[in-house]
Amino acid sequence: MTKAPSDRGSVLSWALYDWANSAFALVVVSVFFPVFLKQYWGAGSDASTSTLQLGIANSLAATLVALSAPVLGAIADRTRSRKASLAAFTSAGVVATAALAFVGSGQVMPALALFVLASVGFAAAGIFYDALIVDVAAPESLHAVSALGFGLGYLGGGLLFGLSVAMTLWPAHFGLPHSAAATRTSFVLVAAWWALFSLPLFLNVTEKRSEAGPGSPLASGWRRLLGTLRELRKHRVAWIFLAAYWCYIDGVYTMARMAVDYGLDLGFSPASLIVAILLTQLTGFPASLLFGRLGSRFGAKPMLYTGIAVYALACIWSFRMSEVREFYALAAAIGLVQGGVQSVSRSYFAGLVPAGRSGEFFGFFNMAGRFSAVVGPAVVGAVGAMTGNPRFAVLAILLLFIAGAGLLSFAADDENAASMN
């Protein structure tokens, strides 16, 4: 059945959620939480200890979401509540993020607990946000719409990140007594930003209605999930892609979550790492939009191979990196492909989703992504703690990109994917 062209208002409202929640991913997850964990909450602890704690916290959050993602998606489809589920998990993430501002110096465990809760809210909300793309985008515009979301995410996250950095570097100009107070204020700003810019989606995006089944939502959700597992052969192309995605996105998420911690372990200053993150954001916004256009023209697989190759080279580069200018160049290179790899993966998978089952299928998509986030950070933390040298963990990440590219070769090309599913 031919779907009507995408409605621009709904598309923009949907994409603005990426603008909203990317502030958490960038300001909290990638930069301020790792830095504050080492220098404020865990002050006086060994660097390898905080690296291990950060890895475990990231892995725990990812595990919780991964185990529940398919069931949550199936229940949301059954109860026609993708938007309501998105609102619930967004609220949990917003509240936990704001609460980080009230955790005092040396209180490592409360900080880690709130970080896990906020990360679960962020990741679980992403299941339902991703699933809603099929309600706002026509099949021929999936790559462009997905890329718009990631592009706005880079821009919005970068703007709030720039403000947060300015407050940290010059707290007196903002009426704040010191940098620690500026960081705590940033947590509150992220929460407010996330909540405010989520509103257009809730107000303007219409969730397509699917037929509700009999029985309780939980039981129906489980039955639907088990039914999908029994029908793996019918959805073979989706599962081949998910296996490849599991591998290469592990590397993507691990590098994003652990880059600042890795830079600190190499002796780079927090200010230098902040500049590197800004470089990633500046290159990421236009690059994501370009990736979406190229994906529509040349297909998803060639663009994914390109992104994976850049990441593999970045791993090799990171292993031998010794100067901060190399970190800058690496950040710019990753910015060229990071959002593109994520957006094209999402839009390619959206083209495989059967009608009325987007929540369930994106539950599996997010399960693959979150289980990948279990392995990578834990490996980085464990190898760093055991060897005392974080460089060795980079080679393990490289293997994930190689495996992902190999499995991707068995996935269908864009023009064949829909007919094979």
C-alpha positions as a printed Julia matrix, in Angstrom:
421×3 Matrix{Float64}:
  0.0     0.0    0.0
  1.35    3.45  -0.92
  1.78    5.78   1.99
  0.96    9.49   1.77
  3.87   11.94   1.56
  5.43   12.99   4.84
  3.77   15.91   6.63
  6.47   18.52   7.26
  4.99   19.73  10.54
  4.83   16.23  11.98
  8.31   15.41  10.68
  9.83   18.5   12.28
  7.97   17.92  15.56
  9.21   14.32  15.62
 12.79   15.33  14.76
 12.85   17.95  17.52
 12.86   15.14  20.06
 16.39   14.37  18.87
 17.2    18.04  19.53
 15.71   17.59  23.01
 17.29   14.36  24.22
 20.69   14.79  22.57
 21.52   17.32  25.26
 21.49   14.46  27.76
 23.59   12.2   25.54
 26.22   14.89  24.95
 26.33   17.06  28.06
 25.68   14.38  30.68
 26.73   11.01  29.25
 29.67   11.97  27.06
 31.28   14.78  29.03
 30.09   16.2   32.33
 29.19   13.02  34.16
 32.54   11.27  33.42
 34.49   14.41  34.36
 32.44   15.07  37.51
 32.7    11.42  38.51
 36.51   11.57  38.44
 37.01   15.05  39.83
 34.07   15.68  42.19
 32.0    12.67  43.23
 34.98   10.31  43.15
 37.69   12.8   44.06
 40.74   11.05  45.5
 39.96    7.69  43.92
 42.24    5.96  41.44
 41.5     6.82  37.79
 41.03    3.16  36.87
 38.41    2.81  39.62
 36.23    5.57  38.23
 36.67    4.16  34.71
 35.43    0.78  35.93
 32.51    2.39  37.79
 31.5     4.34  34.69
 31.72    1.21  32.53
 29.61   -0.81  34.95
 26.98    1.94  35.24
 26.68    2.25  31.46
 26.48   -1.52  31.08
 23.85   -1.89  33.83
 21.59    0.73  32.25
 22.0    -0.87  28.85
 21.2    -4.33  30.24
 18.0    -3.17  31.91
 16.75   -1.59  28.69
 17.91   -4.42  26.47
 16.07   -7.05  28.5
 12.83   -5.11  28.49
 12.9    -3.4   25.09
 11.07   -5.99  22.94
  8.34   -6.53  25.52
  7.88   -2.78  26.03
  7.6    -2.32  22.29
  5.11   -5.15  21.9
  2.95   -3.85  24.76
  3.0    -0.33  23.28
  1.83   -1.7   19.94
 -0.86   -3.78  21.65
 -2.16   -0.86  23.74
 -1.56    1.82  21.1
  0.53    3.77  23.62
  3.86    4.56  21.97
  3.5     8.27  22.72
  2.38    7.63  26.3
  5.31    5.26  26.88
  7.68    7.82  25.39
  6.3    10.44  27.79
  6.69    8.17  30.82
 10.32    7.27  30.2
 11.19   10.82  29.17
  9.79   12.03  32.48
 11.91    9.51  34.41
 15.03   10.61  32.54
 14.31   14.29  33.06
 13.73   13.95  36.8
 16.82   11.8   37.39
 19.0    14.18  35.38
 17.83   17.19  37.37
 18.43   15.27  40.62
 22.14   14.88  39.78
 22.51   18.56  40.59
 21.81   17.82  44.26
 24.37   15.03  44.77
 27.25   16.26  46.91
 30.99   15.77  46.67
 32.15   12.23  47.4
 28.67   10.71  46.99
 29.62    8.26  44.27
 26.85    5.7   44.68
 23.9     8.15  44.6
 25.41    9.77  41.51
 25.82    6.41  39.79
 22.28    5.33  40.72
 20.74    8.5   39.28
 22.91    8.19  36.19
 21.65    4.65  35.6
 18.01    5.76  36.06
 18.43    8.72  33.7
 20.19    6.51  31.15
 17.38    3.95  31.3
 14.8     6.7   30.77
 16.79    8.06  27.83
 17.29    4.68  26.17
 13.8     3.29  26.78
 12.2     6.47  25.47
 14.27    6.01  22.34
 12.43    2.76  21.57
  9.14    4.58  21.15
 10.65    7.65  19.51
 12.32    5.49  16.86
  9.11    3.51  16.36
  7.16    6.7   15.62
  9.25    7.4   12.51
  6.98    5.1   10.5
  4.03    7.29  11.54
  5.55   10.53  10.23
  7.73    9.54   7.25
  6.81    8.09   3.87
  8.96    5.1    2.83
 10.9     7.08   0.23
 11.84    9.76   2.79
 12.93    7.51   5.69
 16.67    8.16   5.23
 16.17   11.94   4.99
 13.79   12.12   7.98
 16.01    9.97  10.17
 19.03   12.08   9.21
 17.1    15.27  10.03
 16.53   13.96  13.55
 20.18   13.17  14.13
 21.26   16.43  12.5
 19.01   18.46  14.81
 20.33   16.37  17.68
 23.88   17.46  16.92
 22.83   21.09  16.59
 20.6    21.23  19.67
 22.93   19.2   21.85
 25.86   21.3   20.68
 24.13   24.59  21.52
 23.33   23.56  25.09
 26.76   21.99  25.43
 28.37   25.28  24.38
 26.34   27.14  27.01
 27.26   24.58  29.66
 30.94   24.84  28.78
 30.8    28.64  28.96
 29.22   28.44  32.42
 31.93   26.02  33.55
 34.82   28.12  32.21
 33.47   31.51  33.33
 31.04   30.8   36.19
 31.2    34.34  37.59
 29.71   35.73  34.37
 26.62   33.65  35.05
 26.35   34.53  38.73
 27.78   31.19  39.84
 30.47   30.83  42.54
 32.62   28.13  40.88
 32.83   25.51  38.12
 31.26   22.78  40.26
 28.14   24.91  40.7
 28.11   25.52  36.95
 28.2    21.78  36.27
 25.34   21.13  38.67
 23.37   23.92  36.98
 24.05   22.25  33.64
 22.31   19.09  34.82
 19.18   21.14  35.57
 19.39   22.9   32.2
 19.66   19.57  30.38
 16.55   18.33  32.14
 14.6    21.48  31.28
 15.81   21.44  27.65
 14.85   17.77  27.28
 11.37   18.39  28.67
 10.67   21.6   26.74
 11.66   20.45  23.27
  9.85   17.14  23.67
  6.51   18.98  23.69
  6.15   19.44  19.89
  6.19   15.68  19.39
  3.53   15.1   22.04
  1.35   17.91  20.67
  1.71   17.48  16.9
  2.58   13.87  16.05
 -0.38   11.56  15.52
  0.23    7.94  16.41
 -1.2     5.57  13.83
 -3.74    3.24  15.37
 -3.26   -0.5   15.21
 -5.83   -3.11  16.13
 -5.76   -3.93  19.84
 -5.79   -7.59  20.77
 -7.72   -9.32  23.56
 -6.47   -9.92  27.08
 -4.16   -7.97  29.35
 -1.47   -5.77  27.73
  1.37   -7.63  29.45
  0.18  -11.08  28.42
 -0.65   -9.89  24.92
  2.72   -8.21  24.63
  4.5   -11.41  25.6
  2.41  -13.47  23.17
  3.16  -11.06  20.37
  6.86  -11.09  21.19
  7.01  -14.9   21.26
  5.1   -14.99  18.0
  7.71  -12.8   16.37
 10.49  -15.03  17.64
  8.75  -18.03  16.08
  8.53  -16.2   12.76
 12.24  -15.49  12.44
 12.42  -17.09   9.03
  9.8   -14.73   7.68
 11.84  -11.76   8.91
 15.26  -13.17   8.08
 16.58   -9.95   6.52
 15.77   -7.98   9.67
 17.64  -10.38  11.91
 20.7   -10.51   9.69
 20.85   -6.76   9.85
 20.31   -6.73  13.62
 23.29   -9.07  14.09
 25.51   -6.73  12.08
 24.07   -3.7   13.88
 24.74   -5.28  17.26
 28.45   -5.5   16.45
 29.22   -2.18  14.82
 26.94   -0.03  16.99
 28.71   -1.49  20.04
 31.85    0.24  18.83
 30.0     3.47  18.06
 28.37    3.7   21.5
 31.49    2.64  23.35
 33.65    5.28  21.69
 31.03    7.96  22.36
 30.55    7.03  26.01
 34.16    6.38  26.94
 36.05    8.91  24.78
 36.3    11.61  27.44
 37.33    9.1   30.09
 39.96    7.71  27.69
 41.29   11.2   26.99
 41.56   11.94  30.7
 43.5     8.7   31.22
 45.94    9.79  28.48
 46.55   13.02  30.37
 44.58   15.44  28.2
 42.97   18.34  30.04
 39.18   18.54  30.42
 39.2    21.8   28.46
 40.93   20.09  25.53
 38.39   17.29  25.55
 35.54   19.79  25.54
 36.99   21.43  22.43
 37.16   18.01  20.78
 33.51   17.3   21.58
 32.52   20.66  20.09
 34.4    19.75  16.91
 32.38   16.54  16.71
 29.14   18.51  17.04
 30.11   21.12  14.45
 30.94   18.49  11.86
 28.11   16.18  12.91
 25.18   18.46  12.03
 25.85   18.95   8.29
 27.42   15.5    7.95
 24.28   13.77   9.26
 22.08   15.58   6.76
 24.51   14.77   3.94
 24.63   11.11   5.02
 20.85   10.92   4.76
 20.88   12.34   1.23
 23.64   10.01   0.16
 21.8     7.08   1.74
 18.73    7.9   -0.35
 20.85    8.1   -3.49
 23.35    5.28  -3.1
 21.62    3.02  -0.56
 22.13    2.31   3.12
 24.79   -0.38   2.9
 27.47    1.63   1.04
 27.08    4.48   3.53
 27.25    2.1    6.49
 30.42    0.51   5.12
 31.93    3.99   4.79
 31.11    4.89   8.38
 32.39    1.58   9.75
 35.67    2.0    7.87
 36.19    5.44   9.38
 35.54    4.06  12.85
 37.97    1.18  12.31
 40.7     3.62  11.28
 39.83    5.75  14.33
 40.44    2.75  16.61
 43.9     2.2   15.12
 44.61    5.9   15.4
 43.45    5.99  19.03
 45.76    3.13  19.97
 48.86    5.13  19.05
 47.54    8.62  19.86
 49.8    10.74  22.07
 49.04   14.42  21.37
 45.86   16.37  21.98
 45.84   17.69  18.4
 45.4    14.08  17.29
 42.36   13.87  19.55
 40.95   16.96  17.81
 41.45   15.46  14.36
 39.93   12.19  15.51
 36.89   14.0   16.93
 36.3    15.81  13.63
 36.63   12.58  11.65
 34.13   10.76  13.89
 31.75   13.7   13.62
 31.61   13.12   9.87
 30.14    9.63  10.26
 28.74    9.14  13.78
 25.28   10.59  13.23
 25.17    9.19   9.71
 25.8     5.62  10.84
 23.07    5.91  13.46
 20.51    7.62  11.23
 20.97    5.33   8.22
 20.79    2.28  10.5
 17.48    3.51  11.92
 15.95    4.36   8.54
 17.14    1.12   6.91
 15.53   -0.89   9.71
 12.34    1.18   9.53
 11.94   -0.04   5.98
 11.87   -3.63   7.26
  9.12   -3.14   9.85
  5.74   -4.83   9.14
  2.71   -2.55   9.39
  1.41   -2.04  12.91
  4.44   -3.6   14.62
  6.91   -0.7   14.77
  7.09   -0.62  18.57
  7.8    -4.33  18.77
 10.38   -4.36  16.0
 12.12   -1.23  17.24
 12.14   -2.9   20.64
 14.39   -5.55  19.09
 16.36   -2.84  17.32
 16.99   -1.05  20.6
 17.64   -4.34  22.37
 20.47   -4.98  19.91
 21.8    -1.48  20.45
 21.59   -1.63  24.22
 23.08   -5.1   24.56
 25.94   -3.8   22.45
 26.38   -1.01  24.97
 26.73   -3.66  27.69
 29.81   -5.27  26.18
 31.88   -2.34  24.98
 32.05   -0.1   28.07
 32.52   -3.1   30.35
 35.42   -4.35  28.22
 37.06   -0.94  28.15
 36.73   -0.59  31.93
 37.87   -4.13  32.7
 40.87   -4.14  30.34
 41.96   -0.74  31.59
 41.7    -1.88  35.21
 43.54   -5.18  34.61
 46.38   -3.83  32.47
 46.65   -0.29  33.76
 46.8     0.75  30.09
 43.5     1.77  28.43
 45.05    1.63  24.95
 44.71   -2.15  24.75
 40.92   -1.95  25.05
 40.78   -0.02  21.77
 41.8    -3.13  19.82
 38.8    -5.04  21.18
 36.55   -2.27  19.85
 38.21   -2.6   16.44
 37.19   -6.27  16.26
 33.54   -5.28  16.7
 33.65   -3.03  13.65
 35.26   -5.78  11.58
 32.59   -8.29  12.64
 29.81   -5.79  11.95
 31.03   -5.11   8.42
 31.29   -8.84   7.73
 27.73   -9.56   8.86
 26.4    -6.51   7.02
 27.55   -8.06   3.74
 24.78  -10.68   4.17
 22.03   -8.09   4.67
 19.77   -7.13   1.8
 20.35   -4.03  -0.3
 17.77   -1.27   0.05
 15.83   -2.14  -3.09
 15.48   -5.79  -2.03
 14.96   -5.4    1.72
 11.25   -4.67   1.8
 10.36   -7.47  -0.59
 12.43  -10.0    1.36
 10.87   -9.19   4.72
